[in-house]
Amino acid sequence: MSSQRREYEVLDDIHRLVRVTGAIQGEGPPCDRPEAEIPNRCWDLVYDDGHSAILRTRTEFVDAGFCVTYVGPLSWYEGRPHLDTVNLNWLRIY
């Protein structure tokens, strides 16, 4: 499947409930409210044969290499799929 076609399929799911399982990569830098006691951190969630999404979470229980499943609404941020764990029940950590 071409990457452009894949992007259109993802865009069709914006604001819909999705389930994404993959591995967390990157360093998880603070991505907003860095002055907060527990700031959100943004990770790359790699899924489905190399595709990635931004996983934004405040939980301190995730780190690079962890496998997770996110079930919640899909959004779009800076040209990439965005998964925001506003509700930590939307995230399973393995």
C-alpha positions as MATLAB code, in Angstrom:
seq = 'MSSQRREYEVLDDIHRLVRVTGAIQGEGPPCDRPEAEIPNRCWDLVYDDGHSAILRTRTEFVDAGFCVTYVGPLSWYEGRPHLDTVNLNWLRIY';
ca = [
       0.000    0.000    0.000;
       1.395    3.396   -0.908;
       2.163    5.797    1.911;
      -0.156    8.409    0.389;
      -3.063    5.954    0.327;
      -2.251    4.936    3.909;
      -2.370    8.599    4.978;
      -5.824    9.040    3.433;
      -7.082    5.958    5.266;
      -5.743    7.349    8.548;
      -7.320   10.748    7.865;
     -10.678    9.005    7.440;
     -10.391    7.886   11.077;
      -9.764   11.331   12.610;
     -12.023   11.857   15.660;
     -13.041    8.191   15.618;
     -12.299    5.532   18.179;
      -9.211    3.522   17.178;
      -7.127    0.723   18.653;
      -3.386    0.905   18.027;
      -0.830   -1.554   19.406;
       2.877   -0.951   18.991;
       6.240   -0.210   20.556;
       7.295    3.077   22.120;
      10.424    4.655   20.682;
      12.338    7.862   21.237;
      13.245    9.805   24.342;
       9.784   11.074   25.261;
      10.626   14.752   25.700;
       8.121   17.059   27.409;
       5.806   18.296   24.681;
       3.661   20.819   26.479;
       3.381   22.423   29.871;
       7.063   21.740   30.755;
       6.591   23.733   33.960;
       3.881   21.319   35.182;
       4.668   19.003   38.054;
       4.105   16.027   35.731;
       4.324   17.316   32.136;
       2.988   15.451   29.132;
       5.657   13.594   27.194;
       5.456   12.783   23.491;
       6.709    9.445   22.260;
       6.793    7.795   18.854;
       4.461    4.805   18.833;
       5.588    2.505   16.013;
       2.899    0.151   14.739;
       1.779   -1.742   11.650;
       5.045   -2.459    9.878;
       6.871    0.791   10.581;
       4.145    3.445   10.642;
       4.228    5.787   13.608;
       1.998    8.088   15.602;
       2.639   10.594   18.363;
       1.638    9.162   21.737;
       1.120   11.940   24.278;
       0.868   10.882   27.892;
       1.540   12.031   31.434;
       2.050    8.573   32.863;
       5.494    7.833   34.251;
       5.018    4.094   33.627;
       6.068    4.102   29.952;
       9.540    4.140   28.479;
      11.265    3.399   25.179;
      10.890   -0.254   24.217;
       7.602   -0.791   26.046;
       4.666   -2.246   24.130;
       1.340   -0.481   24.544;
      -2.206   -0.575   23.245;
      -4.123    2.677   22.913;
      -7.912    2.651   22.558;
      -9.322    6.135   22.163;
      -9.960    8.942   19.694;
      -7.489    9.619   16.892;
      -6.428   13.184   16.164;
      -3.906   14.801   13.833;
      -0.991   16.976   14.959;
       1.887   18.430   12.938;
       1.124   16.190    9.969;
       1.042   12.940   11.956;
      -1.518   10.766   13.709;
      -1.822   11.826   17.349;
      -2.952    9.642   20.254;
      -3.588   11.636   23.430;
      -4.097    9.753   26.686;
      -6.360   12.331   28.309;
      -7.893    9.320   30.064;
      -5.224    6.860   31.234;
      -7.757    4.027   30.933;
      -7.211    4.340   27.179;
      -3.644    3.011   27.512;
      -2.503   -0.538   28.286;
       1.190   -1.056   28.997;
       2.874   -4.445   28.493;
];
